[in-house]
Amino acid sequence: MPESKHTPGKGAGSSKTTASTPGVSAENSDGGYNAGMAVFSYIIGGIIVWSLIGWGLDYLWGTRWIVLAGALLGAVGGFYLSHMHGLTSSRNTSGKSDAGSGPSADGNTNAK
């Protein structure tokens, strides 16, 4: 009986993801879509969770405004998490910037 070798990450249905960026494929084939969905889920998830916490506190304390503060906190927190995971920054796959950086070779500014 021939043995079949299983190569990790090479099977059908498996996708490589980077450890620091959830939802972004290593091959960058659909990283933009996946990163957008991750940002969306962080923000919507934060709004839902913190709104429920605010709603519970409103119910306990008899107020009406903490649910709105919770929704705002959840949106800001979701954006913060997606920014810290590197999902909101634009990346160039070649590693080079389109614009020149640093001083020019003669020491003057790049302005003409």
Phi and psi in degrees as GROMACS dihedral restraints (atoms count N, CA, C in turn):
[ dihedral_restraints ]
;  ai    aj    ak    al  type     phi  dphi    fc
    3     4     5     6     1   -71.6    20    10
    4     5     6     7     1   143.0    20    10
    6     7     8     9     1   -88.4    20    10
    7     8     9    10     1   138.0    20    10
    9    10    11    12     1  -100.3    20    10
   10    11    12    13     1   132.2    20    10
   12    13    14    15     1   -90.8    20    10
   13    14    15    16     1   134.0    20    10
   15    16    17    18     1  -105.3    20    10
   16    17    18    19     1   117.7    20    10
   18    19    20    21     1   -96.9    20    10
   19    20    21    22     1   122.4    20    10
   21    22    23    24     1   -61.3    20    10
   22    23    24    25     1   133.2    20    10
   24    25    26    27     1    83.9    20    10
   25    26    27    28     1    -0.4    20    10
   27    28    29    30     1  -109.0    20    10
   28    29    30    31     1     1.2    20    10
   30    31    32    33     1   -82.3    20    10
   31    32    33    34     1   169.0    20    10
   33    34    35    36     1   -72.4    20    10
   34    35    36    37     1   135.4    20    10
   36    37    38    39     1    87.0    20    10
   37    38    39    40     1    -4.8    20    10
   39    40    41    42     1   -95.0    20    10
   40    41    42    43     1   143.9    20    10
   42    43    44    45     1  -135.2    20    10
   43    44    45    46     1   139.7    20    10
   45    46    47    48     1   -86.3    20    10
   46    47    48    49     1   135.1    20    10
   48    49    50    51     1  -125.7    20    10
   49    50    51    52     1   149.6    20    10
   51    52    53    54     1   -76.4    20    10
   52    53    54    55     1   149.8    20    10
   54    55    56    57     1   -71.0    20    10
   55    56    57    58     1   -32.2    20    10
   57    58    59    60     1   -88.6    20    10
   58    59    60    61     1   -17.3    20    10
   60    61    62    63     1  -125.5    20    10
   61    62    63    64     1   102.7    20    10
   63    64    65    66     1   -70.1    20    10
   64    65    66    67     1   137.5    20    10
   66    67    68    69     1    85.6    20    10
   67    68    69    70     1    -1.0    20    10
   69    70    71    72     1  -106.8    20    10
   70    71    72    73     1   122.9    20    10
   72    73    74    75     1   -73.3    20    10
   73    74    75    76     1   150.1    20    10
   75    76    77    78     1   -69.4    20    10
   76    77    78    79     1   -28.1    20    10
   78    79    80    81     1   -81.5    20    10
   79    80    81    82     1    -6.4    20    10
   81    82    83    84     1    57.9    20    10
   82    83    84    85     1    26.8    20    10
   84    85    86    87     1   -74.3    20    10
   85    86    87    88     1   -38.2    20    10
   87    88    89    90     1  -137.6    20    10
   88    89    90    91     1    34.5    20    10
   90    91    92    93     1   -64.0    20    10
   91    92    93    94     1   -33.3    20    10
   93    94    95    96     1   -66.5    20    10
   94    95    96    97     1   -43.5    20    10
   96    97    98    99     1   -66.0    20    10
   97    98    99   100     1   -46.0    20    10
   99   100   101   102     1   -65.1    20    10
  100   101   102   103     1   -39.5    20    10
  102   103   104   105     1   -65.9    20    10
  103   104   105   106     1   -38.4    20    10
  105   106   107   108     1   -64.4    20    10
  106   107   108   109     1   -40.3    20    10
  108   109   110   111     1   -67.5    20    10
  109   110   111   112     1   -35.5    20    10
  111   112   113   114     1   -66.7    20    10
  112   113   114   115     1   -42.9    20    10
  114   115   116   117     1   -62.1    20    10
  115   116   117   118     1   -45.6    20    10
  117   118   119   120     1   -59.0    20    10
  118   119   120   121     1   -45.2    20    10
  120   121   122   123     1   -69.6    20    10
  121   122   123   124     1   -35.9    20    10
  123   124   125   126     1   -62.5    20    10
  124   125   126   127     1   -46.0    20    10
  126   127   128   129     1   -69.4    20    10
  127   128   129   130     1   -48.2    20    10
  129   130   131   132     1   -65.5    20    10
  130   131   132   133     1   -40.9    20    10
  132   133   134   135     1   -62.4    20    10
  133   134   135   136     1   -41.4    20    10
  135   136   137   138     1   -63.9    20    10
  136   137   138   139     1   -41.9    20    10
  138   139   140   141     1   -62.4    20    10
  139   140   141   142     1   -45.0    20    10
  141   142   143   144     1   -64.8    20    10
  142   143   144   145     1   -49.0    20    10
  144   145   146   147     1   -64.0    20    10
  145   146   147   148     1   -49.5    20    10
  147   148   149   150     1   -74.0    20    10
  148   149   150   151     1   -25.6    20    10
  150   151   152   153     1   -68.0    20    10
  151   152   153   154     1   -40.0    20    10
  153   154   155   156     1   -65.4    20    10
  154   155   156   157     1   -38.6    20    10
  156   157   158   159     1   -64.3    20    10
  157   158   159   160     1   -43.9    20    10
  159   160   161   162     1   -63.9    20    10
  160   161   162   163     1   -38.4    20    10
  162   163   164   165     1   -63.2    20    10
  163   164   165   166     1   -41.8    20    10
  165   166   167   168     1   -63.8    20    10
  166   167   168   169     1   -41.5    20    10
  168   169   170   171     1   -68.1    20    10
  169   170   171   172     1   -37.9    20    10
  171   172   173   174     1   -60.4    20    10
  172   173   174   175     1   -41.8    20    10
  174   175   176   177     1   -64.9    20    10
  175   176   177   178     1   -42.4    20    10
  177   178   179   180     1   -69.5    20    10
  178   179   180   181     1   -41.3    20    10
  180   181   182   183     1   -96.7    20    10
  181   182   183   184     1    -6.2    20    10
  183   184   185   186     1    73.1    20    10
  184   185   186   187     1    27.4    20    10
  186   187   188   189     1  -103.8    20    10
  187   188   189   190     1   178.1    20    10
  189   190   191   192     1  -131.1    20    10
  190   191   192   193     1    -0.4    20    10
  192   193   194   195     1  -108.9    20    10
  193   194   195   196     1   -13.5    20    10
  195   196   197   198     1   -69.4    20    10
  196   197   198   199     1   -29.2    20    10
  198   199   200   201     1   -63.0    20    10
  199   200   201   202     1   -37.4    20    10
  201   202   203   204     1   -70.1    20    10
  202   203   204   205     1   -40.2    20    10
  204   205   206   207     1   -63.9    20    10
  205   206   207   208     1   -37.4    20    10
  207   208   209   210     1   -65.7    20    10
  208   209   210   211     1   -39.6    20    10
  210   211   212   213     1   -64.8    20    10
  211   212   213   214     1   -42.0    20    10
  213   214   215   216     1   -66.0    20    10
  214   215   216   217     1   -43.3    20    10
  216   217   218   219     1   -61.9    20    10
  217   218   219   220     1   -39.7    20    10
  219   220   221   222     1   -65.4    20    10
  220   221   222   223     1   -39.6    20    10
  222   223   224   225     1   -66.3    20    10
  223   224   225   226     1   -45.1    20    10
  225   226   227   228     1   -65.3    20    10
  226   227   228   229     1   -42.4    20    10
  228   229   230   231     1   -64.5    20    10
  229   230   231   232     1   -38.4    20    10
  231   232   233   234     1   -65.5    20    10
  232   233   234   235     1   -40.9    20    10
  234   235   236   237     1   -66.5    20    10
  235   236   237   238     1   -39.6    20    10
  237   238   239   240     1   -60.9    20    10
  238   239   240   241     1   -46.1    20    10
  240   241   242   243     1   -61.6    20    10
  241   242   243   244     1   -43.3    20    10
  243   244   245   246     1   -67.6    20    10
  244   245   246   247     1   -33.2    20    10
  246   247   248   249     1   -69.7    20    10
  247   248   249   250     1   -40.9    20    10
  249   250   251   252     1   -69.1    20    10
  250   251   252   253     1   -26.3    20    10
  252   253   254   255     1   -84.0    20    10
  253   254   255   256     1    -1.0    20    10
  255   256   257   258     1    79.6    20    10
  256   257   258   259     1    22.5    20    10
  258   259   260   261     1   -88.9    20    10
  259   260   261   262     1   -16.4    20    10
  261   262   263   264     1  -100.3    20    10
  262   263   264   265     1    -6.6    20    10
  264   265   266   267     1   -88.4    20    10
  265   266   267   268     1   145.7    20    10
  267   268   269   270     1   -82.1    20    10
  268   269   270   271     1   135.8    20    10
  270   271   272   273     1  -119.0    20    10
  271   272   273   274     1   144.7    20    10
  273   274   275   276     1  -105.8    20    10
  274   275   276   277     1   122.8    20    10
  276   277   278   279     1   -66.9    20    10
  277   278   279   280     1   -24.5    20    10
  279   280   281   282     1   -81.2    20    10
  280   281   282   283     1   -12.3    20    10
  282   283   284   285     1    86.3    20    10
  283   284   285   286     1    -0.7    20    10
  285   286   287   288     1  -109.8    20    10
  286   287   288   289     1   146.3    20    10
  288   289   290   291     1   -86.1    20    10
  289   290   291   292     1   149.0    20    10
  291   292   293   294     1   -70.8    20    10
  292   293   294   295     1   -31.3    20    10
  294   295   296   297     1   -98.2    20    10
  295   296   297   298     1   147.4    20    10
  297   298   299   300     1   -70.1    20    10
  298   299   300   301     1   146.4    20    10
  300   301   302   303     1  -125.6    20    10
  301   302   303   304     1   153.1    20    10
  303   304   305   306     1    84.7    20    10
  304   305   306   307     1   176.3    20    10
  306   307   308   309     1   -73.6    20    10
  307   308   309   310     1   158.2    20    10
  309   310   311   312     1   -72.6    20    10
  310   311   312   313     1   169.7    20    10
  312   313   314   315     1   -63.5    20    10
  313   314   315   316     1   -32.3    20    10
  315   316   317   318     1   -89.2    20    10
  316   317   318   319     1     1.4    20    10
  318   319   320   321     1    90.2    20    10
  319   320   321   322     1   -10.5    20    10
  321   322   323   324     1   -85.2    20    10
  322   323   324   325     1   171.2    20    10
  324   325   326   327     1   -73.9    20    10
  325   326   327   328     1   166.5    20    10
  327   328   329   330     1   -81.4    20    10
  328   329   330   331     1    -4.9    20    10
  330   331   332   333     1   -71.1    20    10
  331   332   333   334     1   145.9    20    10
